[in-house]
Amino acid sequence: MTDVVFLLLIFFLLTSNVTSTIDITLPGAKGMASTQSNTIAVSIDARGRHFIGTTQINPEYLALELKRSFEQTPNAIIILRAEEDVALKKAVNVLDVANKEGYPIVLAVAPK
């Protein structure tokens, strides 16, 4: 439970300054903004396409692509940006891959 609260706190601290991402509509939530700059944005659009930054990737190679991204930005935190209408299963898959690899990850939402 503490881990979830900590991740939510980090999420709210990080979500305000995400750059190099595709334009999607995020679900809304209340929270604090962040100025964290070393983030890796993983986005899922309404059509189910996956992106790291603005580069479209094959979801089957998500672990490999994240490993490459963490080699370039070792202390980064993943910001998962899933569009409002994305199936929860797709977002959970990204969370699962990040957790298996030990990468810190938070879910981005739009401020209410």
C-alpha positions as a LaTeX table, in Angstrom:
\begin{tabular}{lrrr}
\hline
Residue & $x$ (\AA) & $y$ (\AA) & $z$ (\AA) \\
\hline
Met1 & 0.00 & 0.00 & 0.00 \\
Thr2 & 2.84 & 2.35 & 0.81 \\
Asp3 & 4.35 & 1.67 & $-2.61$ \\
Val4 & 1.12 & 2.68 & $-4.32$ \\
Val5 & 0.89 & 5.92 & $-2.34$ \\
Phe6 & 4.54 & 6.67 & $-3.08$ \\
Leu7 & 4.06 & 6.02 & $-6.80$ \\
Leu8 & 0.97 & 8.23 & $-6.86$ \\
Leu9 & 2.91 & 11.00 & $-5.16$ \\
Ile10 & 5.72 & 10.69 & $-7.69$ \\
Phe11 & 3.18 & 10.62 & $-10.49$ \\
Phe12 & 1.60 & 13.87 & $-9.43$ \\
Leu13 & 5.02 & 15.42 & $-9.02$ \\
Leu14 & 6.13 & 14.39 & $-12.50$ \\
Thr15 & 3.16 & 14.81 & $-14.80$ \\
Ser16 & 3.19 & 18.54 & $-15.37$ \\
Asn17 & 6.42 & 18.71 & $-17.38$ \\
Val18 & 6.26 & 15.80 & $-19.84$ \\
Thr19 & 7.83 & 16.65 & $-23.20$ \\
Ser20 & 8.32 & 14.79 & $-26.47$ \\
Thr21 & 5.03 & 12.96 & $-26.37$ \\
Ile22 & 2.16 & 12.37 & $-28.73$ \\
Asp23 & $-1.05$ & 14.37 & $-28.28$ \\
Ile24 & $-3.65$ & 12.25 & $-26.45$ \\
Thr25 & $-6.57$ & 12.95 & $-24.12$ \\
Leu26 & $-5.69$ & 11.79 & $-20.62$ \\
Pro27 & $-8.22$ & 10.90 & $-17.92$ \\
Gly28 & $-8.61$ & 13.61 & $-15.28$ \\
Ala29 & $-7.57$ & 13.58 & $-11.61$ \\
Lys30 & $-6.59$ & 16.01 & $-8.88$ \\
Gly31 & $-2.98$ & 16.25 & $-7.74$ \\
Met32 & 0.25 & 18.21 & $-7.72$ \\
Ala33 & 2.43 & 19.03 & $-10.72$ \\
Ser34 & 6.12 & 18.25 & $-11.14$ \\
Thr35 & 9.22 & 19.68 & $-12.75$ \\
Gln36 & 11.05 & 16.33 & $-13.05$ \\
Ser37 & 13.00 & 16.32 & $-16.32$ \\
Asn38 & 14.43 & 12.79 & $-16.58$ \\
Thr39 & 11.34 & 10.90 & $-17.64$ \\
Ile40 & 10.51 & 8.38 & $-20.33$ \\
Ala41 & 7.01 & 8.87 & $-21.73$ \\
Val42 & 5.22 & 5.68 & $-22.77$ \\
Ser43 & 1.94 & 6.54 & $-24.50$ \\
Ile44 & $-0.98$ & 4.45 & $-25.72$ \\
Asp45 & $-3.39$ & 6.19 & $-28.07$ \\
Ala46 & $-7.08$ & 5.43 & $-28.65$ \\
Arg47 & $-6.22$ & 3.06 & $-31.51$ \\
Gly48 & $-3.98$ & 1.00 & $-29.19$ \\
Arg49 & $-0.69$ & 2.14 & $-30.72$ \\
His50 & 2.26 & 2.31 & $-28.30$ \\
Phe51 & 4.87 & 5.08 & $-28.31$ \\
Ile52 & 8.04 & 5.88 & $-26.41$ \\
Gly53 & 8.32 & 9.63 & $-26.69$ \\
Thr54 & 7.06 & 10.26 & $-30.22$ \\
Thr55 & 8.37 & 7.00 & $-31.71$ \\
Gln56 & 5.81 & 4.28 & $-32.37$ \\
Ile57 & 6.88 & 0.86 & $-31.08$ \\
Asn58 & 5.59 & $-2.69$ & $-31.30$ \\
Pro59 & 4.09 & $-3.62$ & $-27.89$ \\
Glu60 & 5.76 & $-7.04$ & $-28.14$ \\
Tyr61 & 9.16 & $-5.31$ & $-27.93$ \\
Leu62 & 8.24 & $-2.94$ & $-25.09$ \\
Ala63 & 10.76 & $-4.46$ & $-22.64$ \\
Leu64 & 13.59 & $-4.15$ & $-25.17$ \\
Glu65 & 12.67 & $-0.58$ & $-26.08$ \\
Leu66 & 12.45 & 0.43 & $-22.41$ \\
Lys67 & 15.86 & $-1.13$ & $-21.78$ \\
Arg68 & 17.30 & 0.99 & $-24.61$ \\
Ser69 & 15.65 & 4.10 & $-23.19$ \\
Phe70 & 17.02 & 3.41 & $-19.69$ \\
Glu71 & 20.51 & 2.93 & $-21.12$ \\
Gln72 & 20.27 & 6.50 & $-22.45$ \\
Thr73 & 18.56 & 7.89 & $-19.31$ \\
Pro74 & 19.59 & 5.63 & $-16.40$ \\
Asn75 & 17.73 & 7.32 & $-13.52$ \\
Ala76 & 14.54 & 8.06 & $-15.40$ \\
Ile77 & 10.97 & 7.40 & $-14.34$ \\
Ile78 & 8.42 & 6.07 & $-16.82$ \\
Ile79 & 5.31 & 8.18 & $-17.25$ \\
Leu80 & 2.52 & 6.01 & $-18.66$ \\
Arg81 & 0.16 & 8.16 & $-20.73$ \\
Ala82 & $-2.87$ & 6.10 & $-21.74$ \\
Glu83 & $-5.68$ & 7.85 & $-23.58$ \\
Glu84 & $-9.08$ & 7.91 & $-21.84$ \\
Asp85 & $-10.63$ & 5.18 & $-23.97$ \\
Val86 & $-7.70$ & 2.73 & $-23.92$ \\
Ala87 & $-8.55$ & $-0.71$ & $-22.56$ \\
Leu88 & $-7.19$ & $-1.18$ & $-19.07$ \\
Lys89 & $-5.53$ & $-4.40$ & $-20.22$ \\
Lys90 & $-3.12$ & $-2.46$ & $-22.45$ \\
Ala91 & $-2.11$ & $-0.08$ & $-19.66$ \\
Val92 & $-1.68$ & $-2.96$ & $-17.20$ \\
Asn93 & 0.58 & $-4.71$ & $-19.70$ \\
Val94 & 2.93 & $-1.71$ & $-19.71$ \\
Leu95 & 2.84 & $-1.55$ & $-15.90$ \\
Asp96 & 3.61 & $-5.27$ & $-15.75$ \\
Val97 & 6.62 & $-5.00$ & $-18.09$ \\
Ala98 & 8.01 & $-2.06$ & $-16.09$ \\
Asn99 & 7.55 & $-3.86$ & $-12.77$ \\
Lys100 & 9.19 & $-7.06$ & $-14.06$ \\
Glu101 & 12.21 & $-5.06$ & $-15.19$ \\
Gly102 & 12.32 & $-3.01$ & $-11.97$ \\
Tyr103 & 11.66 & 0.34 & $-13.66$ \\
Pro104 & 9.83 & 3.03 & $-11.69$ \\
Ile105 & 6.54 & 3.91 & $-13.40$ \\
Val106 & 3.61 & 6.23 & $-12.72$ \\
Leu107 & 0.33 & 6.83 & $-14.52$ \\
Ala108 & $-0.23$ & 10.28 & $-16.04$ \\
Val109 & $-3.59$ & 12.03 & $-15.79$ \\
Ala110 & $-4.84$ & 15.46 & $-16.84$ \\
Pro111 & $-5.42$ & 17.93 & $-14.00$ \\
Lys112 & $-9.05$ & 18.59 & $-13.09$ \\
\hline
\end{tabular}
